[in-house]
């Protein structure tokens, strides 16, 4: 019973917090910021104003915050995108798979040389480690679809290896 009361109170608190944030983000930005300046408030909304953007009276605090927090690409990212668009898709895919398999192979060598793992366990673990390294690495394929695909592949392979070894142990006499 106590758990239900805690859960319901947590749910009500989170709902109230969501509604309060939704109301605050729907307020007009300029009117609210001007009022805070007139009252000489220690916290104003000036830090949300993005450089080079005109804020009219109709914009809300949420819209201004979204403009401020919008991630713009830097010069290196735009350069990589331009180069990547010139490379045909199948070569980008081939390069992507080659880099992933290179990282996987390096982890496989490490695990086989410095641990007592068996080949299948080392291969499954190296697939996962290679996918994690590849996820955080810049690559030729724009977007996260290939990164997530490699992570899903590695997770599925590791789960299959674990399932087969557990089934093998249970069926052994």
LOTOR-190024 format. One record per residue: residue number from 1; residue in three letters; x, y, z of N, C-alpha, C in turn. Coordinates in nm, 4 decimals. Layout:
% LOTOR-190024
+-----+-----+----------+----------+----------+----------+----------+----------+----------+----------+----------+
:   i :  aa :       nu :       nv :       nw :      cau :      cav :      caw :       cu :       cv :       cw :
+-----+-----+----------+----------+----------+----------+----------+----------+----------+----------+----------+
: NUM : Ala :        X :        Y :        Z :        X :        Y :        Z :        X :        Y :        Z :
...
+-----+-----+----------+----------+----------+----------+----------+----------+----------+----------+----------+
This chain:
% LOTOR-190024
+-----+-----+----------+----------+----------+----------+----------+----------+----------+----------+----------+
:   i :  aa :       nu :       nv :       nw :      cau :      cav :      caw :       cu :       cv :       cw :
+-----+-----+----------+----------+----------+----------+----------+----------+----------+----------+----------+
:   1 : Unk :   0.0829 :  -0.1194 :   0.0000 :   0.0000 :   0.0000 :   0.0000 :   0.0871 :   0.1255 :   0.0000 :
:   2 : Unk :   0.1926 :   0.1223 :   0.0810 :   0.2808 :   0.2375 :   0.0897 :   0.3487 :   0.2641 :  -0.0449 :
:   3 : Unk :   0.3838 :   0.1565 :  -0.1152 :   0.4466 :   0.1689 :  -0.2462 :   0.3527 :   0.2346 :  -0.3466 :
:   4 : Unk :   0.2254 :   0.2013 :  -0.3397 :   0.1268 :   0.2613 :  -0.4305 :   0.1136 :   0.4102 :  -0.4021 :
:   5 : Unk :   0.1121 :   0.4481 :  -0.2748 :   0.1021 :   0.5900 :  -0.2384 :   0.2246 :   0.6661 :  -0.2879 :
:   6 : Unk :   0.3426 :   0.6077 :  -0.2712 :   0.4652 :   0.6731 :  -0.3188 :   0.4631 :   0.6856 :  -0.4700 :
:   7 : Unk :   0.4199 :   0.5799 :  -0.5376 :   0.4150 :   0.5819 :  -0.6840 :   0.3154 :   0.6858 :  -0.7347 :
:   8 : Unk :   0.1980 :   0.6924 :  -0.6747 :   0.0957 :   0.7898 :  -0.7165 :   0.1435 :   0.9316 :  -0.6886 :
:   9 : Unk :   0.2049 :   0.9548 :  -0.5724 :   0.2535 :   1.0900 :  -0.5419 :   0.3672 :   1.1298 :  -0.6361 :
:  10 : Unk :   0.4524 :   1.0353 :  -0.6726 :   0.5577 :   1.0633 :  -0.7699 :   0.4983 :   1.0964 :  -0.9057 :
:  11 : Unk :   0.3970 :   1.0215 :  -0.9460 :   0.3315 :   1.0459 :  -1.0739 :   0.2629 :   1.1821 :  -1.0760 :
:  12 : Unk :   0.1950 :   1.2185 :  -0.9670 :   0.1288 :   1.3493 :  -0.9578 :   0.2327 :   1.4614 :  -0.9583 :
:  13 : Unk :   0.3425 :   1.4439 :  -0.8878 :   0.4481 :   1.5456 :  -0.8840 :   0.5100 :   1.5658 :  -1.0217 :
:  14 : Unk :   0.5376 :   1.4562 :  -1.0897 :   0.5939 :   1.4683 :  -1.2241 :   0.4957 :   1.5328 :  -1.3206 :
:  15 : Unk :   0.3687 :   1.5010 :  -1.3083 :   0.2668 :   1.5644 :  -1.3922 :   0.2574 :   1.7138 :  -1.3664 :
:  16 : Unk :   0.2604 :   1.7525 :  -1.2396 :   0.2554 :   1.8951 :  -1.2050 :   0.3797 :   1.9677 :  -1.2553 :
:  17 : Unk :   0.4955 :   1.9046 :  -1.2428 :   0.6191 :   1.9645 :  -1.2934 :   0.6132 :   1.9814 :  -1.4449 :
:  18 : Unk :   0.5611 :   1.8803 :  -1.5145 :   0.5472 :   1.8897 :  -1.6594 :   0.4551 :   2.0046 :  -1.6991 :
:  19 : Unk :   0.3410 :   2.0171 :  -1.6324 :   0.2468 :   2.1241 :  -1.6640 :   0.3063 :   2.2617 :  -1.6332 :
:  20 : Unk :   0.3808 :   2.2738 :  -1.5227 :   0.4439 :   2.4014 :  -1.4888 :   0.5485 :   2.4396 :  -1.5934 :
:  21 : Unk :   0.6282 :   2.3425 :  -1.6363 :   0.7292 :   2.3714 :  -1.7403 :   0.6628 :   2.4073 :  -1.8716 :
:  22 : Unk :   0.5562 :   2.3374 :  -1.9055 :   0.4838 :   2.3658 :  -2.0299 :   0.4260 :   2.5072 :  -2.0269 :
:  23 : Unk :   0.3727 :   2.5488 :  -1.9124 :   0.3175 :   2.6842 :  -1.8977 :   0.4288 :   2.7888 :  -1.9058 :
:  24 : Unk :   0.5417 :   2.7631 :  -1.8399 :   0.6527 :   2.8591 :  -1.8422 :   0.7111 :   2.8724 :  -1.9828 :
:  25 : Unk :   0.7213 :   2.7619 :  -2.0557 :   0.7779 :   2.7683 :  -2.1900 :   0.6834 :   2.8301 :  -2.2924 :
:  26 : Unk :   0.5536 :   2.8405 :  -2.2585 :   0.4591 :   2.9014 :  -2.3520 :   0.4413 :   3.0519 :  -2.3295 :
:  27 : Unk :   0.5084 :   3.1080 :  -2.2291 :   0.5015 :   3.2530 :  -2.2049 :   0.5764 :   3.3285 :  -2.3129 :
:  28 : Unk :   0.5333 :   3.4520 :  -2.3448 :   0.6076 :   3.5310 :  -2.4444 :   0.7449 :   3.5702 :  -2.3904 :
:  29 : Unk :   0.8467 :   3.5567 :  -2.4748 :   0.9840 :   3.5759 :  -2.4293 :   1.0136 :   3.7212 :  -2.3961 :
:  30 : Unk :   0.9843 :   3.8115 :  -2.4895 :   1.0249 :   3.9516 :  -2.4688 :   0.9538 :   4.0150 :  -2.3512 :
:  31 : Unk :   0.8241 :   3.9904 :  -2.3371 :   0.7505 :   4.0481 :  -2.2241 :   0.8016 :   3.9964 :  -2.0910 :
:  32 : Unk :   0.8279 :   3.8684 :  -2.0838 :   0.8776 :   3.8086 :  -1.9592 :   1.0173 :   3.8589 :  -1.9262 :
:  33 : Unk :   1.1041 :   3.8662 :  -2.0261 :   1.2410 :   3.9130 :  -2.0022 :   1.2427 :   4.0605 :  -1.9639 :
:  34 : Unk :   1.1591 :   4.1426 :  -2.0294 :   1.1514 :   4.2854 :  -1.9929 :   1.1006 :   4.3033 :  -1.8509 :
:  35 : Unk :   1.0037 :   4.2218 :  -1.8105 :   0.9511 :   4.2307 :  -1.6748 :   1.0587 :   4.1920 :  -1.5721 :
:  36 : Unk :   1.1378 :   4.0884 :  -1.6038 :   1.2447 :   4.0489 :  -1.5132 :   1.3513 :   4.1587 :  -1.5011 :
:  37 : Unk :   1.3789 :   4.2290 :  -1.6122 :   1.4759 :   4.3406 :  -1.6065 :   1.4211 :   4.4567 :  -1.5242 :
:  38 : Unk :   1.2933 :   4.4871 :  -1.5380 :   1.2339 :   4.5974 :  -1.4629 :   1.2344 :   4.5698 :  -1.3129 :
:  39 : Unk :   1.2142 :   4.4444 :  -1.2759 :   1.2157 :   4.4078 :  -1.1337 :   1.3563 :   4.3865 :  -1.0810 :
:  40 : Unk :   1.4571 :   4.4054 :  -1.1664 :   1.5976 :   4.3843 :  -1.1322 :   1.6199 :   4.2454 :  -1.0717 :
:  41 : Unk :   1.5656 :   4.1487 :  -1.1394 :   1.5782 :   4.0099 :  -1.0956 :   1.7224 :   3.9622 :  -1.1141 :
:  42 : Unk :   1.7739 :   3.8807 :  -1.0226 :   1.9108 :   3.8311 :  -1.0389 :   1.9249 :   3.7331 :  -1.1559 :
:  43 : Unk :   1.8143 :   3.6727 :  -1.1972 :   1.8170 :   3.5803 :  -1.3109 :   1.7240 :   3.6337 :  -1.4183 :
:  44 : Unk :   1.7812 :   3.6576 :  -1.5365 :   1.7003 :   3.7002 :  -1.6506 :   1.7124 :   3.5953 :  -1.7608 :
:  45 : Unk :   1.6428 :   3.6183 :  -1.8693 :   1.6437 :   3.5228 :  -1.9804 :   1.7426 :   3.5612 :  -2.0903 :
:  46 : Unk :   1.8352 :   3.6520 :  -2.0594 :   1.9301 :   3.6977 :  -2.1601 :   2.0220 :   3.5862 :  -2.2103 :
:  47 : Unk :   2.0500 :   3.4899 :  -2.1251 :   2.1409 :   3.3819 :  -2.1659 :   2.0797 :   3.2932 :  -2.2732 :
:  48 : Unk :   1.9480 :   3.3011 :  -2.2923 :   1.8831 :   3.2193 :  -2.3941 :   1.8849 :   3.2831 :  -2.5331 :
:  49 : Unk :   1.9197 :   3.4107 :  -2.5401 :   1.9131 :   3.4809 :  -2.6686 :   2.0285 :   3.4359 :  -2.7568 :
:  50 : Unk :   1.9990 :   3.3714 :  -2.8703 :   2.1070 :   3.3296 :  -2.9607 :   2.1597 :   3.4484 :  -3.0401 :
:  51 : Unk :   2.2857 :   3.4402 :  -3.0757 :   2.3484 :   3.5503 :  -3.1491 :   2.2940 :   3.5552 :  -3.2915 :
:  52 : Unk :   2.2656 :   3.6762 :  -3.3359 :   2.2271 :   3.6975 :  -3.4746 :   2.0829 :   3.6649 :  -3.5075 :
:  53 : Unk :   1.9981 :   3.6490 :  -3.4083 :   1.8585 :   3.6157 :  -3.4349 :   1.7698 :   3.7214 :  -3.3705 :
:  54 : Unk :   1.6766 :   3.7750 :  -3.4498 :   1.5821 :   3.8749 :  -3.3986 :   1.4676 :   3.8024 :  -3.3292 :
:  55 : Unk :   1.4342 :   3.8491 :  -3.2104 :   1.3257 :   3.7885 :  -3.1332 :   1.2106 :   3.8878 :  -3.1312 :
:  56 : Unk :   1.0992 :   3.8507 :  -3.1949 :   0.9837 :   3.9395 :  -3.1964 :   0.8947 :   3.9121 :  -3.0752 :
:  57 : Unk :   0.7847 :   3.9881 :  -3.0633 :   0.6983 :   3.9790 :  -2.9462 :   0.6203 :   3.8483 :  -2.9400 :
:  58 : Unk :   0.6055 :   3.7806 :  -3.0529 :   0.5227 :   3.6601 :  -3.0565 :   0.5984 :   3.5336 :  -3.0175 :
:  59 : Unk :   0.7295 :   3.5376 :  -3.0145 :   0.8066 :   3.4175 :  -2.9837 :   0.7941 :   3.3828 :  -2.8357 :
:  60 : Unk :   0.7815 :   3.2534 :  -2.8099 :   0.7696 :   3.2065 :  -2.6718 :   0.9078 :   3.1704 :  -2.6164 :
:  61 : Unk :   0.9141 :   3.1485 :  -2.4869 :   1.0394 :   3.1099 :  -2.4231 :   1.0858 :   2.9747 :  -2.4775 :
:  62 : Unk :   0.9930 :   2.8848 :  -2.5018 :   1.0280 :   2.7538 :  -2.5561 :   1.0893 :   2.7627 :  -2.6946 :
:  63 : Unk :   1.0360 :   2.8507 :  -2.7798 :   1.0910 :   2.8673 :  -2.9142 :   1.2316 :   2.9259 :  -2.9095 :
:  64 : Unk :   1.2531 :   3.0234 :  -2.8217 :   1.3858 :   3.0843 :  -2.8086 :   1.4855 :   2.9834 :  -2.7521 :
:  65 : Unk :   1.4424 :   2.9056 :  -2.6542 :   1.5307 :   2.8030 :  -2.5975 :   1.5655 :   2.6981 :  -2.7025 :
:  66 : Unk :   1.4690 :   2.6616 :  -2.7868 :   1.4962 :   2.5649 :  -2.8933 :   1.5972 :   2.6217 :  -2.9929 :
:  67 : Unk :   1.5866 :   2.7520 :  -3.0244 :   1.6850 :   2.8146 :  -3.1139 :   1.8233 :   2.8164 :  -3.0502 :
:  68 : Unk :   1.8277 :   2.8427 :  -2.9210 :   1.9554 :   2.8500 :  -2.8508 :   2.0219 :   2.7132 :  -2.8397 :
:  69 : Unk :   1.9434 :   2.6116 :  -2.8132 :   1.9986 :   2.4786 :  -2.7920 :   2.0161 :   2.3996 :  -2.9209 :
:  70 : Unk :   1.9720 :   2.4572 :  -3.0317 :   1.9873 :   2.3882 :  -3.1601 :   2.1356 :   2.3705 :  -3.1904 :
:  71 : Unk :   2.1718 :   2.2476 :  -3.2225 :   2.3129 :   2.2170 :  -3.2467 :   2.3456 :   2.2462 :  -3.3929 :
:  72 : Unk :   2.4298 :   2.3425 :  -3.4114 :   2.4721 :   2.3749 :  -3.5470 :   2.6040 :   2.3034 :  -3.5745 :
:  73 : Unk :   2.6206 :   2.2599 :  -3.6966 :   2.7435 :   2.1896 :  -3.7328 :   2.8606 :   2.2857 :  -3.7442 :
:  74 : Unk :   2.9765 :   2.2403 :  -3.7043 :   3.0949 :   2.3231 :  -3.7175 :   3.1553 :   2.3052 :  -3.8564 :
:  75 : Unk :   3.2639 :   2.3716 :  -3.8834 :   3.3243 :   2.3665 :  -4.0168 :   3.3747 :   2.2276 :  -4.0525 :
:  76 : Unk :   3.4319 :   2.1583 :  -3.9556 :   3.4820 :   2.0242 :  -3.9822 :   3.3682 :   1.9298 :  -4.0186 :
:  77 : Unk :   3.2570 :   1.9405 :  -3.9468 :   3.1431 :   1.8552 :  -3.9754 :   3.0867 :   1.8838 :  -4.1146 :
:  78 : Unk :   3.0740 :   2.0103 :  -4.1511 :   3.0238 :   2.0427 :  -4.2847 :   3.1216 :   1.9980 :  -4.3929 :
:  79 : Unk :   3.2523 :   2.0030 :  -4.3652 :   3.3530 :   1.9549 :  -4.4606 :   3.3398 :   1.8038 :  -4.4807 :
:  80 : Unk :   3.3228 :   1.7297 :  -4.3702 :   3.3080 :   1.5847 :  -4.3800 :   3.1802 :   1.5495 :  -4.4548 :
:  81 : Unk :   3.0721 :   1.6240 :  -4.4317 :   2.9469 :   1.5988 :  -4.5024 :   2.9642 :   1.6210 :  -4.6517 :
:  82 : Unk :   3.0328 :   1.7297 :  -4.6906 :   3.0543 :   1.7567 :  -4.8327 :   3.1402 :   1.6490 :  -4.8985 :
:  83 : Unk :   3.2437 :   1.6055 :  -4.8304 :   3.3294 :   1.4991 :  -4.8846 :   3.2514 :   1.3686 :  -4.8927 :
:  84 : Unk :   3.1758 :   1.3394 :  -4.7899 :   3.1019 :   1.2139 :  -4.7844 :   2.9951 :   1.2064 :  -4.8928 :
:  85 : Unk :   2.9345 :   1.3189 :  -4.9265 :   2.8313 :   1.3184 :  -5.0295 :   2.8884 :   1.2891 :  -5.1679 :
:  86 : Unk :   3.0152 :   1.3161 :  -5.1879 :   3.0773 :   1.2905 :  -5.3179 :   3.1141 :   1.1436 :  -5.3389 :
:  87 : Unk :   3.1299 :   1.0707 :  -5.2302 :   3.1668 :   0.9295 :  -5.2386 :   3.0402 :   0.8490 :  -5.2654 :
:  88 : Unk :   3.0431 :   0.7574 :  -5.3627 :   2.9234 :   0.6750 :  -5.3885 :   2.8828 :   0.5944 :  -5.2650 :
:  89 : Unk :   2.7539 :   0.5666 :  -5.2554 :   2.6977 :   0.5040 :  -5.1352 :   2.7592 :   0.3668 :  -5.1072 :
:  90 : Unk :   2.7820 :   0.2865 :  -5.2096 :   2.8351 :   0.1524 :  -5.1826 :   2.9782 :   0.1578 :  -5.1305 :
:  91 : Unk :   3.0570 :   0.2583 :  -5.1738 :   3.1932 :   0.2719 :  -5.1215 :   3.1917 :   0.3250 :  -4.9787 :
:  92 : Unk :   3.0957 :   0.4126 :  -4.9475 :   3.0817 :   0.4589 :  -4.8095 :   3.0454 :   0.3422 :  -4.7189 :
:  93 : Unk :   2.9539 :   0.2573 :  -4.7674 :   2.9149 :   0.1408 :  -4.6899 :   3.0322 :   0.0442 :  -4.6740 :
:  94 : Unk :   3.1082 :   0.0241 :  -4.7798 :   3.2249 :  -0.0635 :  -4.7729 :   3.3287 :  -0.0086 :  -4.6751 :
:  95 : Unk :   3.3531 :   0.1220 :  -4.6795 :   3.4459 :   0.1844 :  -4.5854 :   3.3971 :   0.1746 :  -4.4418 :
:  96 : Unk :   3.2683 :   0.1918 :  -4.4224 :   3.2093 :   0.1824 :  -4.2896 :   3.2269 :   0.0423 :  -4.2320 :
:  97 : Unk :   3.1936 :  -0.0584 :  -4.3119 :   3.2058 :  -0.1970 :  -4.2649 :   3.3528 :  -0.2318 :  -4.2411 :
:  98 : Unk :   3.4420 :  -0.1819 :  -4.3269 :   3.5844 :  -0.2097 :  -4.3106 :   3.6381 :  -0.1509 :  -4.1799 :
:  99 : Unk :   3.5993 :  -0.0281 :  -4.1493 :   3.6452 :   0.0345 :  -4.0249 :   3.5897 :  -0.0408 :  -3.9040 :
: 100 : Unk :   3.4631 :  -0.0779 :  -3.9101 :   3.4030 :  -0.1544 :  -3.7992 :   3.4732 :  -0.2884 :  -3.7804 :
: 101 : Unk :   3.4964 :  -0.3598 :  -3.8891 :   3.5629 :  -0.4898 :  -3.8778 :   3.7082 :  -0.4760 :  -3.8344 :
: 102 : Unk :   3.7731 :  -0.3652 :  -3.8700 :   3.9097 :  -0.3402 :  -3.8238 :   3.9122 :  -0.3260 :  -3.6715 :
: 103 : Unk :   3.8206 :  -0.2468 :  -3.6159 :   3.8133 :  -0.2319 :  -3.4710 :   3.7785 :  -0.3651 :  -3.4042 :
: 104 : Unk :   3.6868 :  -0.4388 :  -3.4658 :   3.6501 :  -0.5688 :  -3.4110 :   3.7702 :  -0.6627 :  -3.4088 :
: 105 : Unk :   3.8468 :  -0.6639 :  -3.5177 :   3.9646 :  -0.7495 :  -3.5264 :   4.0697 :  -0.7109 :  -3.4227 :
: 106 : Unk :   4.0887 :  -0.5807 :  -3.4023 :   4.1852 :  -0.5361 :  -3.3016 :   4.1436 :  -0.5805 :  -3.1610 :
: 107 : Unk :   4.0161 :  -0.5689 :  -3.1298 :   3.9691 :  -0.6163 :  -2.9997 :   3.9800 :  -0.7678 :  -2.9895 :
: 108 : Unk :   3.9534 :  -0.8381 :  -3.0985 :   3.9651 :  -0.9837 :  -3.0969 :   4.1090 :  -1.0258 :  -3.0677 :
: 109 : Unk :   4.2035 :  -0.9602 :  -3.1315 :   4.3444 :  -0.9901 :  -3.1053 :   4.3786 :  -0.9626 :  -2.9595 :
: 110 : Unk :   4.3322 :  -0.8503 :  -2.9082 :   4.3589 :  -0.8160 :  -2.7683 :   4.3019 :  -0.9216 :  -2.6739 :
: 111 : Unk :   4.1760 :  -0.9576 :  -2.6948 :   4.1133 :  -1.0545 :  -2.6047 :   4.1778 :  -1.1917 :  -2.6134 :
: 112 : Unk :   4.2187 :  -1.2340 :  -2.7312 :   4.2797 :  -1.3665 :  -2.7438 :   4.4219 :  -1.3685 :  -2.6881 :
: 113 : Unk :   4.4945 :  -1.2574 :  -2.7006 :   4.6318 :  -1.2556 :  -2.6508 :   4.6415 :  -1.2366 :  -2.4998 :
: 114 : Unk :   4.5567 :  -1.1499 :  -2.4448 :   4.5740 :  -1.1105 :  -2.3053 :   4.4694 :  -1.1654 :  -2.2100 :
: 115 : Unk :   4.3764 :  -1.2461 :  -2.2579 :   4.2778 :  -1.3072 :  -2.1680 :   4.2682 :  -1.4559 :  -2.1991 :
: 116 : Unk :   4.1900 :  -1.5242 :  -2.1196 :   4.1695 :  -1.6675 :  -2.1407 :   4.0352 :  -1.6941 :  -2.2070 :
: 117 : Unk :   3.9818 :  -1.5992 :  -2.2797 :   3.8524 :  -1.6178 :  -2.3455 :   3.8632 :  -1.7195 :  -2.4581 :
: 118 : Unk :   3.7520 :  -1.7907 :  -2.4785 :   3.7461 :  -1.8792 :  -2.5942 :   3.7180 :  -1.7965 :  -2.7186 :
: 119 : Unk :   3.7340 :  -1.8575 :  -2.8362 :   3.7211 :  -1.7834 :  -2.9611 :   3.5827 :  -1.7208 :  -2.9784 :
: 120 : Unk :   3.4784 :  -1.7969 :  -2.9536 :   3.3435 :  -1.7453 :  -2.9771 :   3.3112 :  -1.6327 :  -2.8796 :
: 121 : Unk :   3.3481 :  -1.6486 :  -2.7537 :   3.3244 :  -1.5432 :  -2.6548 :   3.4057 :  -1.4187 :  -2.6878 :
: 122 : Unk :   3.5302 :  -1.4385 :  -2.7280 :   3.6147 :  -1.3248 :  -2.7657 :   3.5593 :  -1.2553 :  -2.8893 :
: 123 : Unk :   3.5087 :  -1.3337 :  -2.9849 :   3.4512 :  -1.2739 :  -3.1059 :   3.3267 :  -1.1931 :  -3.0733 :
: 124 : Unk :   3.2387 :  -1.2482 :  -2.9903 :   3.1163 :  -1.1766 :  -2.9536 :   3.1482 :  -1.0494 :  -2.8762 :
: 125 : Unk :   3.2406 :  -1.0578 :  -2.7828 :   3.2785 :  -0.9401 :  -2.7044 :   3.3482 :  -0.8367 :  -2.7915 :
: 126 : Unk :   3.4306 :  -0.8813 :  -2.8853 :   3.4999 :  -0.7859 :  -2.9722 :   3.4026 :  -0.7199 :  -3.0696 :
: 127 : Unk :   3.2983 :  -0.7928 :  -3.1144 :   3.1939 :  -0.7284 :  -3.1953 :   3.1292 :  -0.6143 :  -3.1176 :
: 128 : Unk :   3.0988 :  -0.6395 :  -2.9908 :   3.0351 :  -0.5372 :  -2.9083 :   3.1293 :  -0.4198 :  -2.8821 :
: 129 : Unk :   3.2540 :  -0.4483 :  -2.8473 :   3.3504 :  -0.3398 :  -2.8219 :   3.3782 :  -0.2599 :  -2.9489 :
: 130 : Unk :   3.3895 :  -0.3279 :  -3.0625 :   3.4090 :  -0.2581 :  -3.1898 :   3.2913 :  -0.1695 :  -3.2235 :
: 131 : Unk :   3.1693 :  -0.2156 :  -3.1935 :   3.0501 :  -0.1346 :  -3.2201 :   3.0449 :  -0.0116 :  -3.1304 :
: 132 : Unk :   3.0854 :  -0.0274 :  -3.0046 :   3.0850 :   0.0877 :  -2.9133 :   3.1884 :   0.1912 :  -2.9576 :
: 133 : Unk :   3.3079 :   0.1458 :  -2.9958 :   3.4099 :   0.2392 :  -3.0442 :   3.3622 :   0.3066 :  -3.1722 :
: 134 : Unk :   3.3035 :   0.2294 :  -3.2618 :   3.2570 :   0.2845 :  -3.3885 :   3.1425 :   0.3830 :  -3.3678 :
: 135 : Unk :   3.0600 :   0.3612 :  -3.2656 :   2.9476 :   0.4503 :  -3.2384 :   2.9953 :   0.5924 :  -3.2098 :
: 136 : Unk :   3.1074 :   0.6054 :  -3.1368 :   3.1570 :   0.7375 :  -3.0981 :   3.2599 :   0.7939 :  -3.1960 :
: 137 : Unk :   3.2850 :   0.7250 :  -3.3032 :   3.3878 :   0.7655 :  -3.3978 :   3.3242 :   0.8348 :  -3.5185 :
: 138 : Unk :   3.3835 :   0.9411 :  -3.5707 :   3.3294 :   1.0002 :  -3.6939 :   3.3510 :   0.9035 :  -3.8104 :
: 139 : Unk :   3.2522 :   0.8992 :  -3.9000 :   3.2611 :   0.8050 :  -4.0106 :   3.2035 :   0.8668 :  -4.1375 :
: 140 : Unk :   3.2069 :   0.7909 :  -4.2458 :   3.1614 :   0.8398 :  -4.3756 :   3.0102 :   0.8394 :  -4.3908 :
: 141 : Unk :   2.9427 :   0.7551 :  -4.3175 :   2.7968 :   0.7485 :  -4.3260 :   2.7379 :   0.8555 :  -4.2348 :
: 142 : Unk :   2.6586 :   0.9435 :  -4.2915 :   2.5988 :   1.0513 :  -4.2137 :   2.4783 :   0.9948 :  -4.1384 :
: 143 : Unk :   2.4691 :   1.0266 :  -4.0109 :   2.3588 :   0.9784 :  -3.9290 :   2.4039 :   0.8680 :  -3.8353 :
: 144 : Unk :   2.3098 :   0.8201 :  -3.7571 :   2.3388 :   0.7189 :  -3.6564 :   2.2850 :   0.5808 :  -3.6937 :
: 145 : Unk :   2.2256 :   0.5664 :  -3.8112 :   2.1636 :   0.4392 :  -3.8470 :   2.2659 :   0.3269 :  -3.8545 :
: 146 : Unk :   2.3792 :   0.3505 :  -3.9148 :   2.4816 :   0.2469 :  -3.9246 :   2.5411 :   0.2152 :  -3.7870 :
: 147 : Unk :   2.5604 :   0.3173 :  -3.7046 :   2.6144 :   0.2954 :  -3.5699 :   2.5201 :   0.2086 :  -3.4872 :
: 148 : Unk :   2.3922 :   0.2408 :  -3.4911 :   2.2935 :   0.1633 :  -3.4166 :   2.2816 :   0.0227 :  -3.4748 :
: 149 : Unk :   2.2925 :   0.0111 :  -3.6072 :   2.2892 :  -0.1212 :  -3.6705 :   2.4013 :  -0.2105 :  -3.6224 :
: 150 : Unk :   2.5216 :  -0.1554 :  -3.6110 :   2.6348 :  -0.2347 :  -3.5614 :   2.6149 :  -0.2726 :  -3.4147 :
: 151 : Unk :   2.5605 :  -0.1814 :  -3.3349 :   2.5339 :  -0.2135 :  -3.1946 :   2.4284 :  -0.3229 :  -3.1804 :
: 152 : Unk :   2.3232 :  -0.3142 :  -3.2623 :   2.2187 :  -0.4170 :  -3.2577 :   2.2750 :  -0.5515 :  -3.3022 :
: 153 : Unk :   2.3553 :  -0.5505 :  -3.4094 :   2.4179 :  -0.6746 :  -3.4564 :   2.5042 :  -0.7370 :  -3.3471 :
: 154 : Unk :   2.5864 :  -0.6551 :  -3.2828 :   2.6751 :  -0.7067 :  -3.1790 :   2.5958 :  -0.7593 :  -3.0603 :
: 155 : Unk :   2.4922 :  -0.6876 :  -3.0209 :   2.4093 :  -0.7336 :  -2.9100 :   2.3367 :  -0.8626 :  -2.9426 :
: 156 : Unk :   2.2849 :  -0.8723 :  -3.0650 :   2.2157 :  -0.9949 :  -3.1050 :   2.3127 :  -1.1123 :  -3.1116 :
: 157 : Unk :   2.4323 :  -1.0889 :  -3.1619 :   2.5317 :  -1.1962 :  -3.1702 :   2.5734 :  -1.2416 :  -3.0309 :
: 158 : Unk :   2.5956 :  -1.1456 :  -2.9418 :   2.6334 :  -1.1795 :  -2.8040 :   2.5208 :  -1.2541 :  -2.7329 :
: 159 : Unk :   2.3962 :  -1.2109 :  -2.7535 :   2.2824 :  -1.2787 :  -2.6909 :   2.2678 :  -1.4211 :  -2.7450 :
: 160 : Unk :   2.2899 :  -1.4383 :  -2.8748 :   2.2809 :  -1.5714 :  -2.9338 :   2.3895 :  -1.6634 :  -2.8791 :
: 161 : Unk :   2.5104 :  -1.6124 :  -2.8668 :   2.6199 :  -1.6930 :  -2.8123 :   2.5901 :  -1.7320 :  -2.6679 :
: 162 : Unk :   2.5410 :  -1.6386 :  -2.5892 :   2.5083 :  -1.6676 :  -2.4502 :   2.3962 :  -1.7706 :  -2.4404 :
: 163 : Unk :   2.2940 :  -1.7545 :  -2.5235 :   2.1809 :  -1.8455 :  -2.5223 :   2.2240 :  -1.9870 :  -2.5611 :
: 164 : Unk :   2.3077 :  -1.9966 :  -2.6645 :   2.3540 :  -2.1294 :  -2.7083 :   2.4423 :  -2.1952 :  -2.6026 :
: 165 : Unk :   2.5293 :  -2.1171 :  -2.5384 :   2.6160 :  -2.1775 :  -2.4362 :   2.5349 :  -2.2212 :  -2.3145 :
: 166 : Unk :   2.4333 :  -2.1431 :  -2.2789 :   2.3489 :  -2.1818 :  -2.1661 :   2.2679 :  -2.3067 :  -2.1995 :
: 167 : Unk :   2.2148 :  -2.3143 :  -2.3204 :   2.1391 :  -2.4310 :  -2.3638 :   2.2284 :  -2.5548 :  -2.3706 :
: 168 : Unk :   2.3520 :  -2.5332 :  -2.4142 :   2.4476 :  -2.6439 :  -2.4236 :   2.4799 :  -2.6984 :  -2.2841 :
: 169 : Unk :   2.4961 :  -2.6058 :  -2.1867 :   2.5253 :  -2.6485 :  -2.0502 :   2.4068 :  -2.7222 :  -1.9880 :
: 170 : Unk :   2.2858 :  -2.6780 :  -2.0172 :   2.1671 :  -2.7435 :  -1.9600 :   2.1439 :  -2.8810 :  -2.0214 :
: 171 : Unk :   2.1751 :  -2.8989 :  -2.1481 :   2.1537 :  -3.0258 :  -2.2161 :   2.2682 :  -3.1237 :  -2.1981 :
: 172 : Unk :   2.3792 :  -3.0792 :  -2.1439 :   2.4940 :  -3.1682 :  -2.1249 :   2.4635 :  -3.2675 :  -2.0127 :
: 173 : Unk :   2.5073 :  -3.3950 :  -2.0301 :   2.4809 :  -3.4959 :  -1.9255 :   2.5679 :  -3.4787 :  -1.8034 :
+-----+-----+----------+----------+----------+----------+----------+----------+----------+----------+----------+
